[in-house]
Amino acid sequence: MAITTGSTTAAAASGAAANIPKALGVGSGVDTAALVKSLVDAQFAGKTARLTNQSETLTSQISALAEVKSGIGGFAGALTTLVKSGALATQPTSSSNAVRVTTLPGGRLTGINARVEVSRLASGQVAAMREGVAAGTGLGSGTLQLSFGSVDGDGVFAADGRAIPPITISDADGASLSGIAARITAANAGVTASVVSDAKGERIVLKGPTGAAQAFTLTATGDPRLSRLDVGFPQGAGGAQVATQAGNAELTVDGIALSRDSNSVSGAIPGVRLDLQSVTGGVAASIGSSAPTDALSQAVTNVVATFNEVLASVKTATDPITGALRADPAATALQRALSRFTLTPLTNATDGSPRTLAEIGVATNRDGTLRVDTAVLTKALASYPATIEAMFAAGTAASGDGLSAALNAISATATGATGLGASETRYTKAKAALGNEQLRLTEQSTNVSTRMTQQFAASEARVAAYKAQQTFMENQIKMWSKDG
């Protein structure tokens, strides 16, 4: 059995009722349902066509706008990511695994040539309980007081006066070495603790930060068993033994002796961080740099290819005959901005070196697309490698601060609240208003259809009554004729 909704059933009943007189051969014989539909369609055809055309136009405009925004925004974002990755910047190099080099944020590496020798790595003080205890054995409760300072050549400790809050070891903490170690680490007092085990049992190992000024002592009070953690100087003055003393990294850079409290050294070579991995054993590590010539050449080619894809999308959208955004001021403004792209100053150089893409071999075709003059680009990379690298450096200004900044400025202007963003808001509001107008038109059409149907039904009823009366009178006349 077919299942119908109430509205479907009502419509069917209305249609059937409208055609009963016709089926019985009474009434006017006119298909009133079809007539009403034709009349209503004719009455609202103009408005319906207008709203449909407007809806299709707005849909095309919104779709084209989204494509243009996505294209220019994606182009700018991809270039920003590439620039920030550092792949287009000169990279520092090291001849030895003992010294790793990385570029500092904002660092500009030009003409680096240095020799680094490492005679000592920075170390943190490490102390451990002299004797192990059975697994699960605790040391009781109490307090642990840390003091930081330095140890001189005679092994004498000098505190630096830092106020370190005492570490409280509760009964629960002190029930096991792991509980005590966890409490020491969680106190964030400058020393971390861990538990190691071997054939002689478990021991707590204490480790401080690197640097000669980070030596520490520890004094326990409370349960006498906690004294096994005491760290003192001279060596042997505590229950724990110092396995490694705190010390600075010792290195020379081009013969200049340096001492640092960390194995990560900045400021020794401009723009570079040295990460010391091991001593160089008397063989200096040569620190230099490698220019990203091939990467820059490929980047220029990729920028041109992507630019042409974005431009094609914008030109399609703003085509004066078929473009969905041909009358949109923000879209046409974006097209004008793209036409000036290769002429935008990307550096503030005043030494005659190239400042724009056009000057390094990016030429503009008659249709506005770009191409790469490989010969010009190769010559520019050979003559002005630092200048072209600067063009691809991360920047924030619209002009003179790199290609990424220039493209981001175009994208921000085009997609912002006064650009394509304003157009998007306008089209969205118009689409919503049009939807409301279409709903009102549908309601009006329904009301007119209902009214006409009712009027024709009443008319059909009257015609049927007239025909019934006519038939009755004809039958009476026939009967009278027979009787005569």
C-alpha positions as CSV (number, residue, x, y, z in Angstrom):
1,M,0.0,0.0,0.0
2,A,1.4,3.4,-0.9
3,I,1.9,5.8,1.9
4,T,1.0,9.4,1.3
5,T,1.4,12.5,3.3
6,G,-1.6,14.7,4.4
7,S,-0.7,17.4,1.9
8,T,-0.4,14.9,-1.0
9,T,-3.7,13.3,-0.1
10,A,-5.4,16.7,0.1
11,A,-4.0,17.8,-3.2
12,A,-5.2,14.6,-4.8
13,A,-8.6,15.0,-3.3
14,S,-8.8,18.6,-4.5
15,G,-7.8,17.6,-8.1
16,A,-10.3,14.7,-8.1
17,A,-13.1,17.0,-6.8
18,A,-12.3,19.5,-9.5
19,N,-12.7,16.9,-12.2
20,I,-15.8,15.0,-10.9
21,P,-18.2,17.2,-12.9
22,K,-16.1,16.7,-16.0
23,A,-16.1,12.9,-15.5
24,L,-19.9,12.9,-15.0
25,G,-20.5,15.1,-18.1
26,V,-21.7,18.0,-16.0
27,G,-20.3,21.4,-15.3
28,S,-18.4,23.4,-17.9
29,G,-16.2,20.6,-19.1
30,V,-13.1,22.7,-18.5
31,D,-10.0,21.2,-16.7
32,T,-10.0,23.8,-13.9
33,A,-6.9,22.4,-12.2
34,A,-4.8,22.8,-15.4
35,L,-6.4,26.2,-16.0
36,V,-5.6,27.4,-12.6
37,K,-2.0,26.2,-12.9
38,S,-1.6,27.9,-16.2
39,L,-3.0,31.2,-15.0
40,V,-0.9,31.2,-11.8
41,D,2.3,30.3,-13.7
42,A,1.6,33.1,-16.2
43,Q,1.0,35.6,-13.5
44,F,4.2,34.9,-11.6
45,A,6.5,33.8,-14.5
46,G,8.2,37.2,-14.8
47,K,9.0,37.4,-11.1
48,T,10.1,33.8,-10.9
49,A,12.4,34.1,-13.8
50,R,13.9,37.3,-12.4
51,L,14.6,35.7,-9.0
52,T,16.0,32.6,-10.5
53,N,18.4,34.6,-12.7
54,Q,19.5,36.6,-9.7
55,S,20.0,33.5,-7.6
56,E,22.2,31.9,-10.3
57,T,24.2,35.1,-10.6
58,L,24.8,35.4,-6.9
59,T,25.7,31.7,-6.6
60,S,28.3,32.2,-9.4
61,Q,29.7,35.3,-7.8
62,I,30.0,33.6,-4.4
63,S,31.7,30.6,-5.9
64,A,34.1,32.7,-8.0
65,L,34.9,34.9,-5.0
66,A,35.7,31.9,-2.9
67,E,38.0,30.5,-5.6
68,V,39.9,33.8,-5.9
69,K,40.3,34.3,-2.2
70,S,41.5,30.7,-1.8
71,G,44.0,31.1,-4.6
72,I,45.7,34.3,-3.5
73,G,45.5,33.3,0.2
74,G,47.0,29.9,-0.5
75,F,49.7,31.4,-2.6
76,A,50.8,33.8,0.1
77,G,50.5,31.2,2.8
78,A,52.6,28.6,0.9
79,L,55.3,31.2,0.2
80,T,55.4,32.3,3.9
81,T,55.8,28.7,5.0
82,L,58.6,28.1,2.5
83,V,60.5,31.3,3.6
84,K,60.1,30.5,7.3
85,S,61.4,26.9,6.7
86,G,64.9,28.3,6.1
87,A,65.3,26.3,2.9
88,L,65.9,29.5,1.0
89,A,68.5,31.0,3.4
90,T,72.2,30.4,3.6
91,Q,72.9,27.4,5.8
92,P,75.8,27.2,8.2
93,T,78.1,24.2,7.8
94,S,80.5,22.4,10.1
95,S,83.4,20.1,9.2
96,S,83.1,18.1,12.4
97,N,80.3,16.2,14.2
98,A,81.7,17.5,17.4
99,V,80.2,20.9,16.7
100,R,76.7,21.3,15.2
101,V,75.6,24.6,13.8
102,T,72.2,26.1,13.2
103,T,71.0,29.6,12.2
104,L,69.6,31.8,14.9
105,P,66.1,33.3,14.3
106,G,66.6,36.4,12.2
107,G,70.2,35.5,11.6
108,R,71.9,36.6,8.3
109,L,74.8,34.4,7.3
110,T,77.2,36.1,5.1
111,G,80.9,35.3,4.8
112,I,81.1,33.0,7.8
113,N,84.6,31.4,8.2
114,A,85.6,30.4,11.7
115,R,87.5,27.6,13.5
116,V,86.2,26.1,16.7
117,E,88.0,23.9,19.1
118,V,86.2,22.3,22.1
119,S,88.4,21.2,25.1
120,R,85.6,20.6,27.6
121,L,81.8,20.1,27.5
122,A,79.6,21.8,30.1
123,S,78.4,19.4,32.7
124,G,76.0,19.3,35.6
125,Q,76.9,18.0,39.0
126,V,75.8,14.4,39.5
127,A,75.7,12.8,42.9
128,A,74.5,9.4,44.0
129,M,74.0,7.5,47.3
130,R,77.2,5.6,48.1
131,E,75.4,2.5,49.1
132,G,72.4,0.8,47.7
133,V,69.3,-0.4,49.6
134,A,67.0,-3.2,49.0
135,A,64.2,-2.6,46.5
136,G,61.2,-1.1,48.2
137,T,63.2,0.3,51.1
138,G,62.5,3.9,52.2
139,L,64.6,6.5,54.0
140,G,61.9,8.0,56.2
141,S,60.5,11.6,56.4
142,G,62.2,14.9,57.0
143,T,63.4,17.9,54.9
144,L,66.1,18.3,52.3
145,Q,67.9,21.7,52.0
146,L,69.7,22.5,48.7
147,S,72.3,25.2,48.3
148,F,73.8,26.3,44.9
149,G,77.2,27.9,44.3
150,S,80.6,26.9,42.9
151,V,83.6,24.8,43.9
152,D,87.1,26.2,43.7
153,G,90.3,24.5,42.7
154,D,90.8,23.2,46.3
155,G,87.4,21.5,46.3
156,V,85.9,24.1,48.6
157,F,82.2,25.0,48.0
158,A,81.1,28.7,48.1
159,A,77.3,29.2,48.2
160,D,75.9,32.0,46.0
161,G,73.2,33.0,48.6
162,R,70.2,31.8,46.6
163,A,67.2,31.2,48.8
164,I,66.0,27.7,48.0
165,P,62.8,26.5,49.8
166,P,63.3,23.3,51.7
167,I,61.9,20.1,50.2
168,T,59.5,18.3,52.6
169,I,59.6,14.5,52.5
170,S,56.4,13.1,54.0
171,D,56.0,9.7,55.5
172,A,54.3,8.6,52.3
173,D,57.1,10.0,50.2
174,G,59.8,8.5,52.3
175,A,58.4,5.0,52.2
176,S,60.4,4.3,49.0
177,L,63.3,5.7,47.1
178,S,61.0,6.3,44.1
179,G,58.7,8.4,46.3
180,I,61.6,10.5,47.6
181,A,63.0,11.0,44.1
182,A,59.6,12.0,42.7
183,R,59.2,14.6,45.5
184,I,62.7,16.1,44.8
185,T,62.0,16.5,41.1
186,A,58.5,17.8,41.6
187,A,59.8,20.6,43.9
188,N,61.4,22.3,40.9
189,A,64.2,23.4,43.2
190,G,66.9,23.0,40.5
191,V,67.9,19.4,41.0
192,T,66.2,16.3,39.4
193,A,66.3,12.8,41.0
194,S,66.0,9.3,39.7
195,V,66.4,5.8,41.0
196,V,68.9,3.4,39.5
197,S,69.3,-0.2,40.5
198,D,72.1,-2.8,40.2
199,A,73.3,-5.9,41.9
200,K,73.9,-3.9,45.1
201,G,70.4,-2.6,45.3
202,E,68.7,0.8,44.6
203,R,70.2,4.2,44.8
204,I,69.0,7.8,44.3
205,V,70.9,9.8,41.7
206,L,70.8,13.6,41.9
207,K,71.6,15.8,38.9
208,G,71.9,19.6,38.7
209,P,72.0,22.1,35.7
210,T,75.1,22.5,33.6
211,G,77.6,25.2,34.5
212,A,80.4,25.7,37.0
213,A,78.1,28.0,39.1
214,Q,75.5,25.3,39.4
215,A,77.3,23.1,41.9
216,F,75.1,22.1,44.9
217,T,75.1,20.7,48.4
218,L,72.2,18.9,50.1
219,T,71.6,18.6,53.8
220,A,69.0,16.3,55.2
221,T,67.2,16.6,58.6
222,G,64.7,14.3,60.2
223,D,65.0,10.6,59.9
224,P,68.7,9.7,60.1
225,R,68.4,7.5,57.1
226,L,67.9,10.6,54.9
227,S,71.5,11.5,55.5
228,R,72.4,9.0,52.9
229,L,71.4,11.8,50.4
230,D,73.7,14.4,52.0
231,V,76.0,16.1,49.4
232,G,79.0,18.1,50.7
233,F,82.4,19.4,49.9
234,P,85.2,18.6,50.1
235,Q,84.5,15.3,48.5
236,G,83.5,12.6,51.0
237,A,81.9,15.1,53.3
238,G,78.4,13.7,52.7
239,G,76.5,10.4,52.5
240,A,76.3,10.8,48.7
241,Q,79.2,10.7,46.3
242,V,79.8,13.3,43.6
243,A,80.3,11.4,40.4
244,T,80.5,14.4,38.1
245,Q,81.4,18.0,39.0
246,A,79.6,21.0,37.6
247,G,81.6,22.7,35.0
248,N,81.5,25.1,32.0
249,A,82.1,24.3,28.4
250,E,85.6,25.5,27.3
251,L,86.2,26.4,23.7
252,T,88.1,28.6,21.4
253,V,86.7,30.4,18.4
254,D,89.4,31.6,16.0
255,G,91.9,31.4,18.9
256,I,89.7,33.4,21.4
257,A,89.0,31.4,24.6
258,L,85.4,31.2,25.7
259,S,83.7,29.6,28.7
260,R,80.0,29.0,28.7
261,D,77.7,27.3,31.2
262,S,75.8,25.5,28.5
263,N,76.7,23.3,25.5
264,S,74.5,25.5,23.4
265,V,76.5,28.5,22.6
266,S,75.1,31.7,20.9
267,G,77.0,34.9,20.2
268,A,80.3,33.3,19.5
269,I,79.7,33.6,15.8
270,P,77.1,36.2,14.5
271,G,73.8,34.6,13.5
272,V,74.8,31.1,14.5
273,R,74.2,28.8,17.5
274,L,76.9,26.2,18.2
275,D,75.8,22.9,19.8
276,L,78.8,21.2,21.3
277,Q,78.6,17.4,21.1
278,S,82.1,16.4,22.1
279,V,85.6,17.6,22.4
280,T,87.4,18.2,19.2
281,G,90.6,16.4,20.3
282,G,92.9,19.2,19.0
283,V,91.4,19.2,15.5
284,A,89.4,22.4,15.0
285,A,86.0,22.3,13.4
286,S,85.7,24.6,10.4
287,I,82.5,26.6,10.4
288,G,81.3,28.0,7.1
289,S,78.2,28.6,5.0
290,S,76.5,27.2,2.0
291,A,74.4,29.5,-0.3
292,P,71.1,28.0,-1.5
293,T,71.6,28.9,-5.1
294,D,69.7,25.9,-6.6
295,A,66.9,26.3,-4.0
296,L,66.5,30.0,-4.9
297,S,66.4,29.3,-8.6
298,Q,63.7,26.7,-8.1
299,A,61.8,29.0,-5.8
300,V,61.6,31.7,-8.5
301,T,60.4,29.1,-11.0
302,N,57.7,27.9,-8.6
303,V,56.6,31.4,-7.7
304,V,56.1,32.2,-11.4
305,A,54.1,29.0,-12.0
306,T,51.9,29.6,-9.0
307,F,51.4,33.2,-9.9
308,N,50.2,32.3,-13.3
309,E,47.6,29.8,-11.9
310,V,46.3,32.5,-9.5
311,L,46.2,35.1,-12.3
312,A,44.3,32.7,-14.5
313,S,41.6,32.3,-11.8
314,V,41.4,36.1,-11.3
315,K,41.2,36.8,-15.1
316,T,38.4,34.3,-15.5
317,A,36.4,35.8,-12.7
318,T,36.9,39.3,-14.0
319,D,36.4,38.7,-17.7
320,P,34.4,41.7,-18.9
321,I,31.9,39.5,-20.8
322,T,31.6,36.2,-18.9
323,G,33.3,36.9,-15.5
324,A,31.1,36.4,-12.4
325,L,33.1,39.2,-10.7
326,R,33.5,41.5,-13.7
327,A,31.7,44.3,-11.9
328,D,33.4,43.6,-8.5
329,P,35.8,46.5,-7.5
330,A,37.8,44.3,-5.1
331,A,38.4,41.6,-7.7
332,T,39.5,44.1,-10.4
333,A,41.7,45.9,-7.8
334,L,43.4,42.5,-7.1
335,Q,44.1,42.0,-10.8
336,R,45.7,45.5,-11.0
337,A,47.9,44.7,-7.9
338,L,49.0,41.4,-9.5
339,S,49.9,43.3,-12.7
340,R,52.4,45.4,-10.6
341,F,53.8,42.4,-8.7
342,T,57.1,42.1,-10.5
343,L,57.8,45.8,-10.1
344,T,57.3,45.9,-6.3
345,P,60.6,46.7,-4.5
346,L,61.6,43.7,-2.4
347,T,64.7,45.1,-0.8
348,N,65.8,48.6,0.3
349,A,69.3,48.2,-1.4
350,T,70.8,51.4,-2.7
351,D,74.0,49.9,-4.1
352,G,72.6,49.2,-7.6
353,S,71.8,45.6,-6.9
354,P,68.5,44.2,-8.1
355,R,65.4,45.2,-6.0
356,T,62.5,43.6,-8.0
357,L,61.6,40.3,-9.6
358,A,61.8,42.0,-13.0
359,E,65.4,42.8,-12.4
360,I,66.4,39.2,-11.7
361,G,64.8,37.7,-14.8
362,V,61.0,37.4,-14.1
363,A,59.5,38.9,-17.3
364,T,55.8,39.8,-18.0
365,N,54.1,38.4,-21.1
366,R,51.5,40.5,-23.1
367,D,48.7,38.6,-21.5
368,G,49.9,39.5,-18.0
369,T,51.4,36.0,-17.2
370,L,55.0,35.7,-16.1
371,R,58.0,33.8,-17.4
372,V,61.5,33.2,-16.2
373,D,64.5,34.3,-18.2
374,T,66.8,31.6,-17.1
375,A,70.0,33.4,-18.4
376,V,69.2,36.6,-16.5
377,L,68.3,34.7,-13.3
378,T,71.5,32.6,-13.4
379,K,73.6,35.7,-13.8
380,A,71.8,37.5,-11.0
381,L,72.3,34.6,-8.7
382,A,76.0,34.5,-9.5
383,S,76.5,38.3,-9.1
384,Y,74.1,39.1,-6.2
385,P,73.4,35.9,-4.2
386,A,72.9,37.8,-0.9
387,T,70.5,40.2,-2.5
388,I,68.3,37.5,-4.0
389,E,68.4,35.6,-0.7
390,A,67.2,38.8,1.0
391,M,64.3,38.9,-1.4
392,F,63.2,35.6,-0.1
393,A,63.8,36.4,3.6
394,A,60.9,36.6,6.1
395,G,59.5,40.1,6.4
396,T,56.4,42.0,7.4
397,A,56.3,45.2,5.3
398,A,54.5,45.6,2.0
399,S,57.6,46.9,0.2
400,G,61.3,46.5,0.6
401,D,61.0,43.6,3.1
402,G,61.0,40.6,0.9
403,L,58.8,38.7,-1.6
404,S,56.7,37.0,1.1
405,A,55.8,40.3,2.8
406,A,54.9,41.9,-0.6
407,L,52.6,39.0,-1.5
408,N,51.0,38.9,2.0
409,A,50.3,42.6,1.7
410,I,48.5,42.0,-1.6
411,S,46.6,39.1,-0.1
412,A,45.6,41.0,3.0
413,T,44.3,44.0,1.0
414,A,42.4,41.8,-1.4
415,T,40.8,39.5,1.1
416,G,40.3,41.9,4.0
417,A,37.2,43.6,5.3
418,T,37.4,46.3,2.6
419,G,38.3,44.0,-0.2
420,L,36.9,40.6,-1.2
421,G,35.7,40.2,2.4
422,A,33.3,43.1,1.8
423,S,32.1,41.6,-1.4
424,E,31.5,38.3,0.3
425,T,29.4,40.0,2.9
426,R,27.4,41.9,0.3
427,Y,26.8,38.8,-1.8
428,T,25.8,36.7,1.2
429,K,23.3,39.3,2.4
430,A,21.9,39.6,-1.1
431,K,21.5,35.8,-1.3
432,A,19.7,35.7,2.0
433,A,17.4,38.5,1.0
434,L,16.7,36.8,-2.3
435,G,15.8,33.6,-0.5
436,N,13.3,35.5,1.6
437,E,11.8,37.1,-1.5
438,Q,11.5,33.7,-3.2
439,L,9.7,32.3,-0.1
440,R,7.2,35.2,-0.2
441,L,6.6,34.7,-4.0
442,T,5.9,31.0,-3.3
443,E,3.4,31.9,-0.6
444,Q,1.7,34.5,-2.9
445,S,1.6,31.9,-5.7
446,T,0.0,29.3,-3.3
447,N,-2.5,31.8,-2.1
448,V,-3.6,32.9,-5.6
449,S,-3.8,29.3,-6.7
450,T,-6.0,28.4,-3.7
451,R,-8.3,31.4,-4.3
452,M,-8.7,30.7,-8.0
453,T,-9.4,27.0,-7.3
454,Q,-12.1,28.0,-4.9
455,Q,-13.6,30.5,-7.4
456,F,-13.6,28.0,-10.2
457,A,-15.1,25.3,-8.0
458,A,-18.0,27.6,-7.1
459,S,-18.5,28.5,-10.7
460,E,-18.5,24.8,-11.7
461,A,-21.0,24.1,-9.0
462,R,-23.3,26.8,-10.4
463,V,-22.9,25.5,-14.0
464,A,-23.7,22.0,-12.7
465,A,-26.8,23.3,-11.0
466,Y,-28.0,25.1,-14.2
467,K,-27.4,22.0,-16.3
468,A,-29.3,19.8,-13.8
469,Q,-32.2,22.2,-13.9
470,Q,-32.0,22.3,-17.7
471,T,-32.1,18.5,-17.9
472,F,-35.1,18.4,-15.5
473,M,-37.0,20.8,-17.6
474,E,-36.1,19.0,-20.8
475,N,-37.4,15.7,-19.3
476,Q,-40.6,17.4,-18.2
477,I,-41.2,18.8,-21.7
478,K,-40.6,15.3,-23.2
479,M,-43.2,13.8,-20.7
480,W,-45.7,16.5,-21.6
481,S,-45.2,15.9,-25.3
482,K,-46.0,12.1,-24.8
483,D,-49.1,12.9,-22.8
484,G,-50.4,15.3,-25.5
